[in-house]
Amino acid sequence: ARGTATWADALRERLGGRTVASAECGTSGAFAGLVGSSPWLVRGEVLRSLPGDLRQAAEAARQAAPADLGLAIRVRPRGVDLAVGIGLARPGGMTRVTRMAFIGGEAGRRRAAVIAAAELWRSLGPERG
């Protein structure tokens, strides 16, 4: 997000009417907290564990809502940092990436939510305008 735009605003514009369902584990609900009141987020779950791998978890979230896109986020400690696994499911394909939040604890979980929002934004294609 740039300027005064929030991640919720930036994603709303990029989604162009599409909906998202999310499932997150190890984040204490940080992604839902970041974008939770957004009308495009039709379902947000905070779970102790995610079913299957991240792609499968994203597809399960998408189907359960139902939503156009499914997003799964799993945060795991890696030393003093956090590894952020992100799965994205859409009709016709699923992807998975891992990023590092170079900090742990609550600040790391908030950073993981921003990383997931950035990956979702990036996955939606080139910026318009």
Z-matrix of the N, CA and C atoms (Angstrom, degrees):
N
C 1 1.455
C 2 1.517 1 108.67
N 3 1.320 2 114.95 1 146.14
C 4 1.467 3 119.89 2 -178.44
C 5 1.521 4 110.94 3 -121.20
N 6 1.345 5 115.53 4 156.17
C 7 1.459 6 120.30 5 176.61
C 8 1.514 7 111.32 6 57.92
N 9 1.326 8 116.19 7 -130.30
C 10 1.461 9 120.52 8 -179.16
C 11 1.525 10 112.43 9 -92.13
N 12 1.331 11 117.79 10 -1.53
C 13 1.470 12 121.00 11 179.01
C 14 1.522 13 109.72 12 -67.45
N 15 1.311 14 116.06 13 140.66
C 16 1.458 15 121.09 14 174.41
C 17 1.526 16 108.46 15 -90.93
N 18 1.327 17 115.90 16 169.37
C 19 1.465 18 118.80 17 175.36
C 20 1.525 19 110.17 18 -62.31
N 21 1.323 20 117.05 19 -37.12
C 22 1.466 21 120.24 20 178.29
C 23 1.528 22 110.52 21 -60.30
N 24 1.333 23 117.22 22 -42.50
C 25 1.472 24 121.74 23 178.64
C 26 1.525 25 111.17 24 -65.55
N 27 1.318 26 116.23 25 -47.82
C 28 1.464 27 120.78 26 -177.69
C 29 1.524 28 110.81 27 -61.50
N 30 1.318 29 117.01 28 -41.85
C 31 1.458 30 120.18 29 179.67
C 32 1.528 31 111.43 30 -70.16
N 33 1.324 32 117.29 31 -38.47
C 34 1.466 33 120.41 32 177.61
C 35 1.520 34 110.41 33 -56.53
N 36 1.323 35 116.03 34 -46.65
C 37 1.468 36 120.01 35 179.74
C 38 1.522 37 111.28 36 -63.52
N 39 1.300 38 116.66 37 -43.82
C 40 1.468 39 121.07 38 -176.90
C 41 1.526 40 111.86 39 -71.25
N 42 1.340 41 117.01 40 -32.39
C 43 1.460 42 121.01 41 -179.72
C 44 1.530 43 111.77 42 -70.40
N 45 1.320 44 117.54 43 -29.94
C 46 1.457 45 120.57 44 176.43
C 47 1.525 46 113.76 45 56.66
N 48 1.323 47 117.63 46 42.88
C 49 1.455 48 121.15 47 177.68
C 50 1.520 49 114.86 48 96.47
N 51 1.327 50 117.36 49 -11.26
C 52 1.466 51 119.51 50 177.26
C 53 1.528 52 109.80 51 -74.26
N 54 1.327 53 115.74 52 157.48
C 55 1.459 54 121.46 53 -178.64
C 56 1.525 55 110.82 54 -111.90
N 57 1.340 56 115.10 55 158.95
C 58 1.468 57 122.51 56 -178.22
C 59 1.527 58 109.04 57 -131.49
N 60 1.319 59 115.62 58 141.05
C 61 1.462 60 122.94 59 168.40
C 62 1.525 61 106.69 60 -119.32
N 63 1.320 62 116.46 61 135.16
C 64 1.464 63 119.30 62 -178.36
C 65 1.520 64 111.05 63 -122.02
N 66 1.324 65 114.38 64 152.35
C 67 1.460 66 123.35 65 171.79
C 68 1.520 67 105.62 66 -135.22
N 69 1.321 68 116.48 67 127.74
C 70 1.465 69 119.31 68 -178.16
C 71 1.520 70 110.77 69 -131.98
N 72 1.311 71 114.56 70 146.93
C 73 1.455 72 122.50 71 -177.78
C 74 1.530 73 108.35 72 -137.99
N 75 1.314 74 116.79 73 128.69
C 76 1.458 75 121.10 74 178.06
C 77 1.513 76 113.77 75 85.70
N 78 1.337 77 117.00 76 7.00
C 79 1.467 78 121.24 77 -176.52
C 80 1.518 79 113.22 78 -105.44
N 81 1.323 80 117.59 79 -8.37
C 82 1.468 81 122.35 80 -171.83
C 83 1.526 82 111.38 81 56.67
N 84 1.320 83 116.75 82 29.90
C 85 1.464 84 120.92 83 177.72
C 86 1.510 85 114.77 84 77.68
N 87 1.324 86 117.61 85 22.12
C 88 1.463 87 121.18 86 -175.48
C 89 1.526 88 112.99 87 -62.34
N 90 1.348 89 117.89 88 -38.84
C 91 1.471 90 119.00 89 179.51
C 92 1.525 91 110.21 90 -67.10
N 93 1.326 92 117.26 91 -45.93
C 94 1.463 93 120.37 92 177.15
C 95 1.523 94 110.52 93 -59.56
N 96 1.324 95 117.12 94 -37.74
C 97 1.461 96 120.48 95 177.08
C 98 1.511 97 112.67 96 -66.55
N 99 1.327 98 116.74 97 -33.04
C 100 1.464 99 121.35 98 -179.13
C 101 1.524 100 111.64 99 -71.34
N 102 1.340 101 117.31 100 -39.06
C 103 1.475 102 120.64 101 -172.89
C 104 1.522 103 113.24 102 -128.23
N 105 1.317 104 117.96 103 7.65
C 106 1.454 105 123.32 104 -166.87
C 107 1.508 106 119.17 105 -52.41
N 108 1.300 107 120.53 106 -32.85
C 109 1.466 108 120.33 107 -177.69
C 110 1.528 109 112.06 108 -88.75
N 111 1.302 110 117.15 109 6.09
C 112 1.461 111 121.52 110 -178.57
C 113 1.522 112 110.67 111 -72.23
N 114 1.327 113 117.70 112 131.85
C 115 1.465 114 119.17 113 179.63
C 116 1.528 115 113.26 114 -65.27
N 117 1.317 116 118.04 115 -22.02
C 118 1.465 117 120.40 116 178.93
C 119 1.520 118 112.37 117 -74.52
N 120 1.338 119 118.87 118 -18.80
C 121 1.461 120 121.80 119 176.41
C 122 1.522 121 107.45 120 -87.90
N 123 1.319 122 116.50 121 97.79
C 124 1.465 123 120.83 122 -173.98
C 125 1.522 124 113.08 123 -87.11
N 126 1.314 125 116.64 124 -15.34
C 127 1.466 126 120.77 125 176.96
C 128 1.511 127 108.48 126 -158.68
N 129 1.319 128 116.92 127 130.48
C 130 1.452 129 122.07 128 176.28
C 131 1.513 130 109.17 129 -134.41
N 132 1.318 131 116.59 130 121.06
C 133 1.457 132 121.60 131 -179.55
C 134 1.521 133 110.51 132 -116.25
N 135 1.310 134 115.49 133 140.32
C 136 1.461 135 122.47 134 172.73
C 137 1.521 136 105.54 135 -113.88
N 138 1.332 137 116.48 136 116.28
C 139 1.453 138 122.20 137 -171.18
C 140 1.525 139 111.88 138 -121.33
N 141 1.317 140 116.32 139 156.29
C 142 1.473 141 121.53 140 174.43
C 143 1.522 142 111.14 141 -73.32
N 144 1.324 143 116.04 142 -32.09
C 145 1.464 144 121.04 143 176.91
C 146 1.518 145 107.92 144 -148.97
N 147 1.320 146 115.62 145 158.74
C 148 1.462 147 120.75 146 179.21
C 149 1.523 148 109.18 147 -106.42
N 150 1.332 149 116.71 148 142.63
C 151 1.462 150 118.97 149 178.89
C 152 1.524 151 111.25 150 -72.92
N 153 1.344 152 117.28 151 132.45
C 154 1.464 153 120.76 152 176.15
C 155 1.510 154 113.05 153 64.26
N 156 1.331 155 115.27 154 -157.72
C 157 1.463 156 118.99 155 176.68
C 158 1.528 157 109.21 156 -82.77
N 159 1.304 158 116.94 157 176.82
C 160 1.464 159 120.60 158 -174.38
C 161 1.522 160 113.30 159 -63.52
N 162 1.311 161 116.95 160 -35.38
C 163 1.474 162 118.97 161 177.79
C 164 1.521 163 110.34 162 -65.74
N 165 1.329 164 116.10 163 -43.20
C 166 1.467 165 120.23 164 178.35
C 167 1.530 166 111.19 165 -64.85
N 168 1.324 167 117.24 166 -39.89
C 169 1.464 168 121.11 167 178.82
C 170 1.528 169 110.75 168 -64.76
N 171 1.334 170 117.04 169 -39.51
C 172 1.466 171 120.66 170 178.01
C 173 1.529 172 110.43 171 -65.14
N 174 1.317 173 116.72 172 -42.02
C 175 1.468 174 120.56 173 178.47
C 176 1.525 175 110.52 174 -66.29
N 177 1.327 176 118.25 175 -39.48
C 178 1.466 177 121.55 176 177.51
C 179 1.529 178 110.59 177 -62.34
N 180 1.326 179 117.67 178 -41.73
C 181 1.473 180 120.99 179 177.33
C 182 1.524 181 110.57 180 -63.52
N 183 1.328 182 116.30 181 -43.37
C 184 1.475 183 121.42 182 -179.36
C 185 1.524 184 110.72 183 -61.43
N 186 1.326 185 116.26 184 -45.55
C 187 1.463 186 120.67 185 -178.61
C 188 1.526 187 112.24 186 -69.27
N 189 1.330 188 117.41 187 -37.54
C 190 1.464 189 121.39 188 -177.37
C 191 1.516 190 112.85 189 -66.64
N 192 1.318 191 118.16 190 -29.61
C 193 1.470 192 120.28 191 -173.47
C 194 1.528 193 114.14 192 -67.39
N 195 1.272 194 125.41 193 -56.53
C 196 1.464 195 128.38 194 -17.39
C 197 1.530 196 111.01 195 -72.25
N 198 1.340 197 114.87 196 158.20
C 199 1.459 198 122.02 197 -179.87
C 200 1.518 199 109.19 198 -143.83
N 201 1.324 200 115.88 199 163.98
C 202 1.464 201 120.90 200 177.88
C 203 1.522 202 111.81 201 -70.88
N 204 1.337 203 116.23 202 -35.73
C 205 1.466 204 121.93 203 -177.85
C 206 1.520 205 109.46 204 -130.87
N 207 1.323 206 115.91 205 145.32
C 208 1.454 207 121.60 206 173.99
C 209 1.523 208 109.09 207 -116.75
N 210 1.327 209 115.94 208 137.70
C 211 1.461 210 122.23 209 -179.34
C 212 1.519 211 108.17 210 -126.97
N 213 1.329 212 117.11 211 126.22
C 214 1.463 213 121.92 212 175.55
C 215 1.522 214 108.26 213 -119.73
N 216 1.321 215 115.56 214 135.25
C 217 1.473 216 121.66 215 -178.06
C 218 1.523 217 107.79 216 -128.88
N 219 1.332 218 116.49 217 127.42
C 220 1.468 219 121.28 218 176.43
C 221 1.525 220 107.66 219 -128.74
N 222 1.327 221 115.47 220 126.52
C 223 1.462 222 121.55 221 179.71
C 224 1.517 223 108.53 222 -112.62
N 225 1.334 224 115.32 223 129.67
C 226 1.465 225 121.35 224 179.60
C 227 1.521 226 109.49 225 -133.64
N 228 1.334 227 116.70 226 142.33
C 229 1.468 228 119.61 227 177.39
C 230 1.524 229 111.37 228 -65.01
N 231 1.316 230 116.04 229 139.61
C 232 1.467 231 123.96 230 172.15
C 233 1.517 232 105.54 231 -134.01
N 234 1.323 233 115.36 232 88.72
C 235 1.461 234 119.61 233 -173.92
C 236 1.516 235 108.70 234 67.38
N 237 1.327 236 117.40 235 -127.45
C 238 1.471 237 121.06 236 178.66
C 239 1.529 238 111.51 237 -89.22
N 240 1.331 239 116.87 238 -3.17
C 241 1.466 240 122.09 239 -178.60
C 242 1.528 241 110.29 240 -104.57
N 243 1.323 242 115.78 241 -178.32
C 244 1.459 243 121.94 242 176.81
C 245 1.521 244 109.96 243 -125.64
N 246 1.337 245 116.22 244 133.41
C 247 1.469 246 121.62 245 171.56
C 248 1.520 247 106.88 246 -89.72
N 249 1.320 248 116.17 247 132.85
C 250 1.462 249 122.39 248 -177.42
C 251 1.531 250 107.83 249 -114.47
N 252 1.321 251 116.12 250 108.21
C 253 1.455 252 121.30 251 175.67
C 254 1.520 253 108.79 252 -94.18
N 255 1.325 254 116.35 253 134.38
C 256 1.460 255 121.24 254 -176.55
C 257 1.524 256 108.46 255 -131.43
N 258 1.318 257 115.83 256 125.66
C 259 1.451 258 121.97 257 174.42
C 260 1.516 259 108.99 258 -114.25
N 261 1.315 260 116.61 259 140.91
C 262 1.461 261 121.40 260 179.10
C 263 1.520 262 108.24 261 -131.72
N 264 1.334 263 116.09 262 130.15
C 265 1.464 264 121.63 263 178.20
C 266 1.516 265 109.40 264 -122.18
N 267 1.313 266 114.80 265 136.72
C 268 1.461 267 122.34 266 176.37
C 269 1.519 268 107.17 267 -144.60
N 270 1.321 269 117.43 268 162.40
C 271 1.461 270 117.43 269 175.96
C 272 1.530 271 109.46 270 -55.61
N 273 1.298 272 115.86 271 127.24
C 274 1.454 273 119.83 272 177.77
C 275 1.509 274 116.08 273 90.43
N 276 1.340 275 119.38 274 1.46
C 277 1.453 276 117.29 275 177.74
C 278 1.511 277 114.94 276 174.98
N 279 1.324 278 114.11 277 157.94
C 280 1.456 279 121.99 278 177.97
C 281 1.525 280 108.56 279 -136.75
N 282 1.326 281 116.81 280 144.52
C 283 1.457 282 121.61 281 177.62
C 284 1.522 283 109.80 282 -133.36
N 285 1.330 284 114.57 283 162.33
C 286 1.463 285 121.50 284 177.74
C 287 1.516 286 108.42 285 -145.01
N 288 1.332 287 116.10 286 136.43
C 289 1.465 288 121.38 287 174.15
C 290 1.526 289 108.92 288 -137.31
N 291 1.316 290 115.67 289 158.70
C 292 1.464 291 121.54 290 173.45
C 293 1.516 292 107.87 291 -126.21
N 294 1.302 293 115.53 292 133.56
C 295 1.464 294 123.01 293 177.54
C 296 1.527 295 108.17 294 -128.67
N 297 1.302 296 116.98 295 165.36
C 298 1.462 297 121.49 296 176.92
C 299 1.521 298 110.46 297 -111.57
N 300 1.321 299 115.33 298 134.49
C 301 1.465 300 121.85 299 169.23
C 302 1.527 301 103.82 300 -99.72
N 303 1.293 302 117.04 301 106.95
C 304 1.465 303 120.22 302 -171.12
C 305 1.521 304 111.73 303 -79.32
N 306 1.317 305 112.82 304 55.14
C 307 1.456 306 122.23 305 175.62
C 308 1.526 307 106.33 306 -171.29
N 309 1.300 308 117.89 307 153.11
C 310 1.455 309 120.59 308 179.77
C 311 1.522 310 111.40 309 -108.61
N 312 1.311 311 115.99 310 -168.01
C 313 1.459 312 122.55 311 175.04
C 314 1.522 313 113.52 312 64.30
N 315 1.324 314 114.70 313 -156.95
C 316 1.469 315 121.19 314 -177.82
C 317 1.525 316 111.88 315 -61.36
N 318 1.315 317 117.57 316 -40.76
C 319 1.473 318 120.20 317 178.32
C 320 1.527 319 110.45 318 -62.69
N 321 1.314 320 117.51 319 -37.76
C 322 1.460 321 121.30 320 177.31
C 323 1.517 322 112.39 321 -66.44
N 324 1.336 323 116.68 322 -38.34
C 325 1.464 324 119.75 323 177.51
C 326 1.526 325 110.85 324 -66.24
N 327 1.327 326 117.40 325 -40.15
C 328 1.478 327 119.93 326 175.83
C 329 1.523 328 110.35 327 -63.93
N 330 1.324 329 117.10 328 -41.15
C 331 1.464 330 120.32 329 177.84
C 332 1.531 331 110.12 330 -64.69
N 333 1.325 332 118.11 331 -36.96
C 334 1.465 333 121.58 332 177.41
C 335 1.524 334 110.80 333 -60.84
N 336 1.331 335 117.45 334 -39.31
C 337 1.467 336 121.15 335 177.88
C 338 1.524 337 110.67 336 -63.28
N 339 1.311 338 117.27 337 -41.74
C 340 1.466 339 121.36 338 178.40
C 341 1.531 340 109.93 339 -66.57
N 342 1.322 341 117.45 340 -40.63
C 343 1.466 342 121.18 341 177.30
C 344 1.524 343 109.69 342 -60.52
N 345 1.331 344 117.33 343 -44.03
C 346 1.467 345 120.92 344 179.54
C 347 1.530 346 110.62 345 -64.78
N 348 1.325 347 117.67 346 -41.69
C 349 1.468 348 120.61 347 177.70
C 350 1.522 349 110.45 348 -62.13
N 351 1.328 350 116.97 349 -41.07
C 352 1.467 351 120.86 350 179.45
C 353 1.523 352 111.02 351 -65.82
N 354 1.322 353 117.90 352 -39.92
C 355 1.468 354 120.92 353 178.10
C 356 1.524 355 111.29 354 -66.39
N 357 1.325 356 116.85 355 -40.68
C 358 1.463 357 120.12 356 176.29
C 359 1.521 358 109.61 357 -61.64
N 360 1.317 359 117.27 358 -48.03
C 361 1.470 360 122.57 359 179.63
C 362 1.528 361 110.48 360 -57.71
N 363 1.327 362 115.85 361 -47.23
C 364 1.469 363 121.49 362 -178.85
C 365 1.534 364 111.35 363 -62.64
N 366 1.322 365 116.55 364 -36.42
C 367 1.464 366 120.86 365 -177.87
C 368 1.524 367 113.20 366 -70.27
N 369 1.313 368 116.95 367 -15.28
C 370 1.464 369 120.86 368 -175.41
C 371 1.527 370 113.47 369 -85.44
N 372 1.324 371 116.83 370 4.52
C 373 1.445 372 119.78 371 174.15
C 374 1.505 373 114.04 372 102.63
N 375 1.347 374 115.95 373 -176.19
C 376 1.453 375 120.42 374 -175.86
C 377 1.528 376 112.63 375 -66.91
N 378 1.324 377 113.66 376 149.13
C 379 1.464 378 120.13 377 178.81
C 380 1.524 379 109.42 378 -66.11
N 381 1.315 380 114.90 379 140.10
C 382 1.474 381 120.41 380 178.57
C 383 1.509 382 110.28 381 -94.10
N 384 1.328 383 114.06 382 155.25
C 385 1.436 384 120.81 383 169.28
C 386 1.449 385 117.02 384 82.16
